[in-house]
Amino acid sequence: MGKVFAKKSFDKIIKMFDIKKYFDESSKTISSLYLFEKELVSFCNLIHETNENDNKILVAGNGGSCADAEHFTGELQCTFKDAKRPPISAFSIAGTSAAITAWGNDFGFDTFFERQVLAHGKKKDLLVLISTGGGKIDGASSNLVKAATAAKKNGMKIVSLVGKTGGELKEMSDITFHIKNNITSFIQEAHMSILHCVCELLEEKLKN
């Protein structure tokens, strides 16, 4: 009886939720990313130039965007398609559990990424920030806005991948990928597509 009830309940959910519409809308967001061609090439060149000059790429995000940051740095450190490609110095500044709990407990998580930028960043390094909302100094993802402020003072370049209104990061960055959508999942899917495209471009560039 319980199984029959569960099946009926699930069937009702399926009727209420249009699966095809979900993927159509997600695909529509991703299919428009070619409009960022200029920014994609500039981002690729900036990563290459940063690495060639023995500088670092620092990447940060919160939640799902933190996972995207770690995914991206893994692709840069290791390989994307070409196993013989040289490594690129990039890492997520989410930090170790010891560091994040120590700083969060004593001073607050709000300034943790700022502290990481001060610890690891130097002039001509690159800071990549991923945020579905774009951050506000007194609101969500304020930790990313504070990291960007510290990076600018350090003479670092900033690339941001944002969504919704674009937040404060949109105005603070040298290169911005603004996904003009309010659905968090669509924004995150678009961000990861952008990062994968940059990896593809980098590997093509490093062949030459």
PyRosetta script that sets phi, psi and omega in degrees:
from pyrosetta import init, pose_from_sequence

init()
pose = pose_from_sequence("MGKVFAKKSFDKIIKMFDIKKYFDESSKTISSLYLFEKELVSFCNLIHETNENDNKILVAGNGGSCADAEHFTGELQCTFKDAKRPPISAFSIAGTSAAITAWGNDFGFDTFFERQVLAHGKKKDLLVLISTGGGKIDGASSNLVKAATAAKKNGMKIVSLVGKTGGELKEMSDITFHIKNNITSFIQEAHMSILHCVCELLEEKLKN")
pose.set_psi(1, -42.1)
pose.set_omega(1, 179.8)
pose.set_phi(2, -62.7)
pose.set_psi(2, -39.7)
pose.set_omega(2, -179.4)
pose.set_phi(3, -66.2)
pose.set_psi(3, -39.6)
pose.set_omega(3, 178.7)
pose.set_phi(4, -63.6)
pose.set_psi(4, -44.1)
pose.set_omega(4, 179.2)
pose.set_phi(5, -61.7)
pose.set_psi(5, -44.0)
pose.set_omega(5, -179.7)
pose.set_phi(6, -62.1)
pose.set_psi(6, -41.4)
pose.set_omega(6, -179.5)
pose.set_phi(7, -64.6)
pose.set_psi(7, -43.7)
pose.set_omega(7, 179.4)
pose.set_phi(8, -63.1)
pose.set_psi(8, -40.8)
pose.set_omega(8, 179.5)
pose.set_phi(9, -64.0)
pose.set_psi(9, -42.2)
pose.set_omega(9, -179.6)
pose.set_phi(10, -66.7)
pose.set_psi(10, -41.2)
pose.set_omega(10, 177.4)
pose.set_phi(11, -59.5)
pose.set_psi(11, -37.3)
pose.set_omega(11, 178.8)
pose.set_phi(12, -65.6)
pose.set_psi(12, -40.7)
pose.set_omega(12, 178.4)
pose.set_phi(13, -62.3)
pose.set_psi(13, -44.1)
pose.set_omega(13, -179.8)
pose.set_phi(14, -59.6)
pose.set_psi(14, -39.9)
pose.set_omega(14, 179.7)
pose.set_phi(15, -67.0)
pose.set_psi(15, -34.4)
pose.set_omega(15, -179.1)
pose.set_phi(16, -76.8)
pose.set_psi(16, -32.4)
pose.set_omega(16, -175.5)
pose.set_phi(17, -103.3)
pose.set_psi(17, 119.8)
pose.set_omega(17, -177.9)
pose.set_phi(18, -86.4)
pose.set_psi(18, 98.4)
pose.set_omega(18, -177.0)
pose.set_phi(19, -63.1)
pose.set_psi(19, -44.3)
pose.set_omega(19, -179.1)
pose.set_phi(20, -60.5)
pose.set_psi(20, -41.2)
pose.set_omega(20, -179.9)
pose.set_phi(21, -61.9)
pose.set_psi(21, -39.9)
pose.set_omega(21, 179.7)
pose.set_phi(22, -58.6)
pose.set_psi(22, -51.1)
pose.set_omega(22, -177.5)
pose.set_phi(23, -71.0)
pose.set_psi(23, -31.2)
pose.set_omega(23, 175.4)
pose.set_phi(24, -62.4)
pose.set_psi(24, -43.4)
pose.set_omega(24, -178.7)
pose.set_phi(25, -70.3)
pose.set_psi(25, -39.7)
pose.set_omega(25, 176.6)
pose.set_phi(26, -62.7)
pose.set_psi(26, -44.4)
pose.set_omega(26, 180.0)
pose.set_phi(27, -63.8)
pose.set_psi(27, -37.4)
pose.set_omega(27, 179.1)
pose.set_phi(28, -61.7)
pose.set_psi(28, -41.6)
pose.set_omega(28, 179.0)
pose.set_phi(29, -64.1)
pose.set_psi(29, -46.1)
pose.set_omega(29, -178.0)
pose.set_phi(30, -68.5)
pose.set_psi(30, -37.9)
pose.set_omega(30, -176.7)
pose.set_phi(31, -68.0)
pose.set_psi(31, -15.3)
pose.set_omega(31, 178.9)
pose.set_phi(32, -90.0)
pose.set_psi(32, -2.7)
pose.set_omega(32, -174.4)
pose.set_phi(33, -69.2)
pose.set_psi(33, -17.1)
pose.set_omega(33, 176.8)
pose.set_phi(34, -60.8)
pose.set_psi(34, -20.2)
pose.set_omega(34, 178.1)
pose.set_phi(35, -65.8)
pose.set_psi(35, -15.2)
pose.set_omega(35, 176.9)
pose.set_phi(36, -91.5)
pose.set_psi(36, 21.4)
pose.set_omega(36, -175.2)
pose.set_phi(37, -53.2)
pose.set_psi(37, -46.5)
pose.set_omega(37, -179.4)
pose.set_phi(38, -61.5)
pose.set_psi(38, -45.3)
pose.set_omega(38, -179.6)
pose.set_phi(39, -66.7)
pose.set_psi(39, -37.4)
pose.set_omega(39, 178.9)
pose.set_phi(40, -62.4)
pose.set_psi(40, -45.1)
pose.set_omega(40, 179.1)
pose.set_phi(41, -65.8)
pose.set_psi(41, -41.2)
pose.set_omega(41, 179.6)
pose.set_phi(42, -64.3)
pose.set_psi(42, -40.9)
pose.set_omega(42, 178.3)
pose.set_phi(43, -63.4)
pose.set_psi(43, -46.0)
pose.set_omega(43, 177.8)
pose.set_phi(44, -58.3)
pose.set_psi(44, -47.5)
pose.set_omega(44, -179.6)
pose.set_phi(45, -64.1)
pose.set_psi(45, -36.1)
pose.set_omega(45, -179.6)
pose.set_phi(46, -67.9)
pose.set_psi(46, -41.5)
pose.set_omega(46, 176.1)
pose.set_phi(47, -62.1)
pose.set_psi(47, -45.8)
pose.set_omega(47, -179.2)
pose.set_phi(48, -61.9)
pose.set_psi(48, -46.0)
pose.set_omega(48, -179.7)
pose.set_phi(49, -64.0)
pose.set_psi(49, -42.4)
pose.set_omega(49, 179.4)
pose.set_phi(50, -60.4)
pose.set_psi(50, -46.6)
pose.set_omega(50, -179.1)
pose.set_phi(51, -67.3)
pose.set_psi(51, -41.5)
pose.set_omega(51, -179.8)
pose.set_phi(52, -62.8)
pose.set_psi(52, -30.2)
pose.set_omega(52, -179.7)
pose.set_phi(53, -89.8)
pose.set_psi(53, 13.5)
pose.set_omega(53, 180.0)
pose.set_phi(54, 61.6)
pose.set_psi(54, 32.0)
pose.set_omega(54, 173.1)
pose.set_phi(55, -102.5)
pose.set_psi(55, 172.6)
pose.set_omega(55, -172.9)
pose.set_phi(56, -110.2)
pose.set_psi(56, 156.4)
pose.set_omega(56, 171.2)
pose.set_phi(57, -111.1)
pose.set_psi(57, 116.7)
pose.set_omega(57, 177.0)
pose.set_phi(58, -103.4)
pose.set_psi(58, 137.5)
pose.set_omega(58, -176.1)
pose.set_phi(59, -131.4)
pose.set_psi(59, 139.6)
pose.set_omega(59, -178.6)
pose.set_phi(60, -146.5)
pose.set_psi(60, 151.9)
pose.set_omega(60, 174.3)
pose.set_phi(61, -168.4)
pose.set_psi(61, 170.5)
pose.set_omega(61, 178.2)
pose.set_phi(62, -113.3)
pose.set_psi(62, 142.8)
pose.set_omega(62, 175.5)
pose.set_phi(63, 61.4)
pose.set_psi(63, -125.3)
pose.set_omega(63, 178.4)
pose.set_phi(64, -60.5)
pose.set_psi(64, -32.9)
pose.set_omega(64, 178.6)
pose.set_phi(65, -71.0)
pose.set_psi(65, -26.9)
pose.set_omega(65, 173.4)
pose.set_phi(66, -67.2)
pose.set_psi(66, -41.7)
pose.set_omega(66, 177.0)
pose.set_phi(67, -62.2)
pose.set_psi(67, -40.1)
pose.set_omega(67, 177.5)
pose.set_phi(68, -64.5)
pose.set_psi(68, -37.9)
pose.set_omega(68, 178.1)
pose.set_phi(69, -62.2)
pose.set_psi(69, -44.0)
pose.set_omega(69, -179.5)
pose.set_phi(70, -70.1)
pose.set_psi(70, -36.2)
pose.set_omega(70, 176.1)
pose.set_phi(71, -60.4)
pose.set_psi(71, -49.4)
pose.set_omega(71, -178.1)
pose.set_phi(72, -62.1)
pose.set_psi(72, -45.4)
pose.set_omega(72, -179.3)
pose.set_phi(73, -66.0)
pose.set_psi(73, -32.6)
pose.set_omega(73, 176.3)
pose.set_phi(74, -63.4)
pose.set_psi(74, -41.3)
pose.set_omega(74, 177.8)
pose.set_phi(75, -63.2)
pose.set_psi(75, -39.7)
pose.set_omega(75, -177.9)
pose.set_phi(76, -72.1)
pose.set_psi(76, -43.4)
pose.set_omega(76, -179.5)
pose.set_phi(77, -65.7)
pose.set_psi(77, -39.7)
pose.set_omega(77, -174.5)
pose.set_phi(78, -97.8)
pose.set_psi(78, -111.1)
pose.set_omega(78, 177.1)
pose.set_phi(79, -144.7)
pose.set_psi(79, 165.5)
pose.set_omega(79, 174.3)
pose.set_phi(80, -107.3)
pose.set_psi(80, -60.0)
pose.set_omega(80, 174.2)
pose.set_phi(81, -126.0)
pose.set_psi(81, -39.2)
pose.set_omega(81, -174.1)
pose.set_phi(82, -87.9)
pose.set_psi(82, 107.4)
pose.set_omega(82, -178.0)
pose.set_phi(83, -65.8)
pose.set_psi(83, -19.6)
pose.set_omega(83, -177.6)
pose.set_phi(84, -94.3)
pose.set_psi(84, 0.1)
pose.set_omega(84, -178.8)
pose.set_phi(85, -66.8)
pose.set_psi(85, 137.9)
pose.set_omega(85, 177.9)
pose.set_phi(86, -66.5)
pose.set_psi(86, 151.1)
pose.set_omega(86, -179.5)
pose.set_phi(87, -71.1)
pose.set_psi(87, 156.3)
pose.set_omega(87, 177.4)
pose.set_phi(88, -118.1)
pose.set_psi(88, 131.9)
pose.set_omega(88, -176.7)
pose.set_phi(89, -74.5)
pose.set_psi(89, 101.0)
pose.set_omega(89, -179.4)
pose.set_phi(90, -146.9)
pose.set_psi(90, 141.8)
pose.set_omega(90, 175.3)
pose.set_phi(91, -154.3)
pose.set_psi(91, 152.2)
pose.set_omega(91, 176.2)
pose.set_phi(92, -75.1)
pose.set_psi(92, 139.8)
pose.set_omega(92, 179.2)
pose.set_phi(93, -100.2)
pose.set_psi(93, 24.6)
pose.set_omega(93, 174.4)
pose.set_phi(94, -65.0)
pose.set_psi(94, -21.6)
pose.set_omega(94, 173.0)
pose.set_phi(95, 79.1)
pose.set_psi(95, 175.0)
pose.set_omega(95, 176.4)
pose.set_phi(96, -80.7)
pose.set_psi(96, 162.7)
pose.set_omega(96, 178.2)
pose.set_phi(97, -63.3)
pose.set_psi(97, -32.9)
pose.set_omega(97, 178.6)
pose.set_phi(98, -66.0)
pose.set_psi(98, -45.1)
pose.set_omega(98, -178.4)
pose.set_phi(99, -66.6)
pose.set_psi(99, -47.3)
pose.set_omega(99, -174.8)
pose.set_phi(100, -68.8)
pose.set_psi(100, -35.5)
pose.set_omega(100, 178.9)
pose.set_phi(101, -76.1)
pose.set_psi(101, -34.2)
pose.set_omega(101, 177.3)
pose.set_phi(102, -64.5)
pose.set_psi(102, -50.4)
pose.set_omega(102, -177.9)
pose.set_phi(103, -69.2)
pose.set_psi(103, -42.7)
pose.set_omega(103, -179.6)
pose.set_phi(104, -62.2)
pose.set_psi(104, -39.7)
pose.set_omega(104, -179.4)
pose.set_phi(105, -69.2)
pose.set_psi(105, -41.3)
pose.set_omega(105, -174.9)
pose.set_phi(106, -86.9)
pose.set_psi(106, -34.2)
pose.set_omega(106, -172.4)
pose.set_phi(107, -128.0)
pose.set_psi(107, -17.8)
pose.set_omega(107, -179.8)
pose.set_phi(108, 107.7)
pose.set_psi(108, 139.8)
pose.set_omega(108, -179.4)
pose.set_phi(109, -63.3)
pose.set_psi(109, -24.2)
pose.set_omega(109, -176.1)
pose.set_phi(110, -56.0)
pose.set_psi(110, -28.9)
pose.set_omega(110, -177.4)
pose.set_phi(111, -110.8)
pose.set_psi(111, 11.1)
pose.set_omega(111, -175.9)
pose.set_phi(112, -65.5)
pose.set_psi(112, -45.6)
pose.set_omega(112, -179.6)
pose.set_phi(113, -67.5)
pose.set_psi(113, -34.9)
pose.set_omega(113, 175.1)
pose.set_phi(114, -59.3)
pose.set_psi(114, -44.2)
pose.set_omega(114, 179.8)
pose.set_phi(115, -63.2)
pose.set_psi(115, -39.8)
pose.set_omega(115, 179.0)
pose.set_phi(116, -64.8)
pose.set_psi(116, -38.8)
pose.set_omega(116, 176.8)
pose.set_phi(117, -64.3)
pose.set_psi(117, -42.8)
pose.set_omega(117, 178.6)
pose.set_phi(118, -65.0)
pose.set_psi(118, -33.8)
pose.set_omega(118, -179.2)
pose.set_phi(119, -74.8)
pose.set_psi(119, -39.6)
pose.set_omega(119, -170.1)
pose.set_phi(120, -113.6)
pose.set_psi(120, -22.2)
pose.set_omega(120, -174.1)
pose.set_phi(121, -85.1)
pose.set_psi(121, 147.4)
pose.set_omega(121, 174.5)
pose.set_phi(122, -144.5)
pose.set_psi(122, 171.9)
pose.set_omega(122, -177.7)
pose.set_phi(123, -54.5)
pose.set_psi(123, 134.5)
pose.set_omega(123, 178.9)
pose.set_phi(124, 75.8)
pose.set_psi(124, 3.9)
pose.set_omega(124, 167.7)
pose.set_phi(125, -72.7)
pose.set_psi(125, 168.2)
pose.set_omega(125, -179.2)
pose.set_phi(126, -119.3)
pose.set_psi(126, 130.8)
pose.set_omega(126, 175.9)
pose.set_phi(127, -110.7)
pose.set_psi(127, 121.2)
pose.set_omega(127, 177.5)
pose.set_phi(128, -107.9)
pose.set_psi(128, 122.6)
pose.set_omega(128, -177.0)
pose.set_phi(129, -117.4)
pose.set_psi(129, 131.6)
pose.set_omega(129, -177.1)
pose.set_phi(130, -119.3)
pose.set_psi(130, 121.3)
pose.set_omega(130, -176.4)
pose.set_phi(131, -152.8)
pose.set_psi(131, 124.0)
pose.set_omega(131, -179.8)
pose.set_phi(132, -66.1)
pose.set_psi(132, -30.1)
pose.set_omega(132, -178.7)
pose.set_phi(133, -96.7)
pose.set_psi(133, -22.6)
pose.set_omega(133, -179.9)
pose.set_phi(134, 93.9)
pose.set_psi(134, -11.6)
pose.set_omega(134, 173.9)
pose.set_phi(135, 80.5)
pose.set_psi(135, 146.2)
pose.set_omega(135, 174.4)
pose.set_phi(136, -136.3)
pose.set_psi(136, 143.7)
pose.set_omega(136, -175.3)
pose.set_phi(137, -60.1)
pose.set_psi(137, -31.3)
pose.set_omega(137, 179.2)
pose.set_phi(138, -118.3)
pose.set_psi(138, 28.1)
pose.set_omega(138, -177.8)
pose.set_phi(139, -144.6)
pose.set_psi(139, -149.3)
pose.set_omega(139, -178.6)
pose.set_phi(140, -61.0)
pose.set_psi(140, 140.4)
pose.set_omega(140, 179.6)
pose.set_phi(141, 58.8)
pose.set_psi(141, 29.8)
pose.set_omega(141, 175.9)
pose.set_phi(142, -63.6)
pose.set_psi(142, -25.0)
pose.set_omega(142, 178.2)
pose.set_phi(143, -62.8)
pose.set_psi(143, -32.6)
pose.set_omega(143, 178.1)
pose.set_phi(144, -74.7)
pose.set_psi(144, -37.1)
pose.set_omega(144, 177.6)
pose.set_phi(145, -63.9)
pose.set_psi(145, -41.3)
pose.set_omega(145, 178.5)
pose.set_phi(146, -67.5)
pose.set_psi(146, -35.3)
pose.set_omega(146, 176.0)
pose.set_phi(147, -64.9)
pose.set_psi(147, -41.0)
pose.set_omega(147, 178.7)
pose.set_phi(148, -64.4)
pose.set_psi(148, -40.2)
pose.set_omega(148, 178.7)
pose.set_phi(149, -61.8)
pose.set_psi(149, -43.9)
pose.set_omega(149, 178.5)
pose.set_phi(150, -65.1)
pose.set_psi(150, -38.4)
pose.set_omega(150, -179.7)
pose.set_phi(151, -65.0)
pose.set_psi(151, -41.4)
pose.set_omega(151, 179.4)
pose.set_phi(152, -63.7)
pose.set_psi(152, -40.3)
pose.set_omega(152, 178.1)
pose.set_phi(153, -65.1)
pose.set_psi(153, -28.8)
pose.set_omega(153, -179.7)
pose.set_phi(154, -83.6)
pose.set_psi(154, -4.8)
pose.set_omega(154, -178.5)
pose.set_phi(155, 78.2)
pose.set_psi(155, 27.6)
pose.set_omega(155, 177.9)
pose.set_phi(156, -92.1)
pose.set_psi(156, 155.4)
pose.set_omega(156, 172.4)
pose.set_phi(157, -86.3)
pose.set_psi(157, 151.7)
pose.set_omega(157, -179.0)
pose.set_phi(158, -129.6)
pose.set_psi(158, 129.8)
pose.set_omega(158, 171.9)
pose.set_phi(159, -118.9)
pose.set_psi(159, 131.6)
pose.set_omega(159, 179.5)
pose.set_phi(160, -124.1)
pose.set_psi(160, 142.9)
pose.set_omega(160, 171.7)
pose.set_phi(161, -115.4)
pose.set_psi(161, 113.7)
pose.set_omega(161, -172.7)
pose.set_phi(162, -131.9)
pose.set_psi(162, 173.2)
pose.set_omega(162, 176.4)
pose.set_phi(163, -141.6)
pose.set_psi(163, -165.6)
pose.set_omega(163, 177.8)
pose.set_phi(164, 50.6)
pose.set_psi(164, -121.2)
pose.set_omega(164, -178.2)
pose.set_phi(165, -81.2)
pose.set_psi(165, -13.7)
pose.set_omega(165, -175.2)
pose.set_phi(166, 94.7)
pose.set_psi(166, -19.1)
pose.set_omega(166, 177.5)
pose.set_phi(167, 54.9)
pose.set_psi(167, -159.8)
pose.set_omega(167, -178.4)
pose.set_phi(168, -79.8)
pose.set_psi(168, -24.3)
pose.set_omega(168, -179.6)
pose.set_phi(169, -63.9)
pose.set_psi(169, -32.3)
pose.set_omega(169, -179.7)
pose.set_phi(170, -55.8)
pose.set_psi(170, -39.4)
pose.set_omega(170, -177.6)
pose.set_phi(171, -85.7)
pose.set_psi(171, -17.1)
pose.set_omega(171, -175.0)
pose.set_phi(172, -93.2)
pose.set_psi(172, -9.3)
pose.set_omega(172, -168.8)
pose.set_phi(173, -98.4)
pose.set_psi(173, 152.6)
pose.set_omega(173, 175.4)
pose.set_phi(174, -77.3)
pose.set_psi(174, -34.7)
pose.set_omega(174, 175.2)
pose.set_phi(175, -134.0)
pose.set_psi(175, 131.8)
pose.set_omega(175, -179.3)
pose.set_phi(176, -128.5)
pose.set_psi(176, 134.6)
pose.set_omega(176, 170.7)
pose.set_phi(177, -110.0)
pose.set_psi(177, 102.1)
pose.set_omega(177, -175.7)
pose.set_phi(178, -102.7)
pose.set_psi(178, 108.7)
pose.set_omega(178, 176.6)
pose.set_phi(179, -86.3)
pose.set_psi(179, 108.8)
pose.set_omega(179, -174.0)
pose.set_phi(180, -84.4)
pose.set_psi(180, 74.1)
pose.set_omega(180, -178.8)
pose.set_phi(181, -147.1)
pose.set_psi(181, 150.6)
pose.set_omega(181, -178.7)
pose.set_phi(182, -103.9)
pose.set_psi(182, -0.3)
pose.set_omega(182, -179.6)
pose.set_phi(183, -92.3)
pose.set_psi(183, 115.2)
pose.set_omega(183, -174.3)
pose.set_phi(184, -55.5)
pose.set_psi(184, -45.2)
pose.set_omega(184, -177.1)
pose.set_phi(185, -63.3)
pose.set_psi(185, -39.3)
pose.set_omega(185, 179.0)
pose.set_phi(186, -66.0)
pose.set_psi(186, -39.0)
pose.set_omega(186, 179.0)
pose.set_phi(187, -63.6)
pose.set_psi(187, -45.9)
pose.set_omega(187, -179.0)
pose.set_phi(188, -64.7)
pose.set_psi(188, -39.6)
pose.set_omega(188, 177.4)
pose.set_phi(189, -63.3)
pose.set_psi(189, -39.4)
pose.set_omega(189, 178.5)
pose.set_phi(190, -67.7)
pose.set_psi(190, -41.7)
pose.set_omega(190, 178.9)
pose.set_phi(191, -58.9)
pose.set_psi(191, -44.9)
pose.set_omega(191, -178.6)
pose.set_phi(192, -67.3)
pose.set_psi(192, -33.9)
pose.set_omega(192, 176.2)
pose.set_phi(193, -64.8)
pose.set_psi(193, -39.6)
pose.set_omega(193, 177.1)
pose.set_phi(194, -62.8)
pose.set_psi(194, -46.7)
pose.set_omega(194, -177.9)
pose.set_phi(195, -65.1)
pose.set_psi(195, -37.5)
pose.set_omega(195, 176.5)
pose.set_phi(196, -67.0)
pose.set_psi(196, -39.3)
pose.set_omega(196, 178.1)
pose.set_phi(197, -63.1)
pose.set_psi(197, -40.5)
pose.set_omega(197, 177.8)
pose.set_phi(198, -62.4)
pose.set_psi(198, -40.7)
pose.set_omega(198, 177.1)
pose.set_phi(199, -60.9)
pose.set_psi(199, -42.1)
pose.set_omega(199, 178.5)
pose.set_phi(200, -62.3)
pose.set_psi(200, -46.5)
pose.set_omega(200, 179.5)
pose.set_phi(201, -61.8)
pose.set_psi(201, -40.9)
pose.set_omega(201, 179.9)
pose.set_phi(202, -61.4)
pose.set_psi(202, -44.6)
pose.set_omega(202, -178.5)
pose.set_phi(203, -66.6)
pose.set_psi(203, -34.8)
pose.set_omega(203, 175.4)
pose.set_phi(204, -66.1)
pose.set_psi(204, -40.7)
pose.set_omega(204, -179.0)
pose.set_phi(205, -66.6)
pose.set_psi(205, -38.9)
pose.set_omega(205, -177.7)
pose.set_phi(206, -73.8)
pose.set_psi(206, -12.3)
pose.set_omega(206, 174.6)
pose.set_phi(207, -74.9)
pose.set_psi(207, -24.6)
pose.set_omega(207, -174.5)
pose.set_phi(208, -89.0)
pose.dump_pdb("model.pdb")
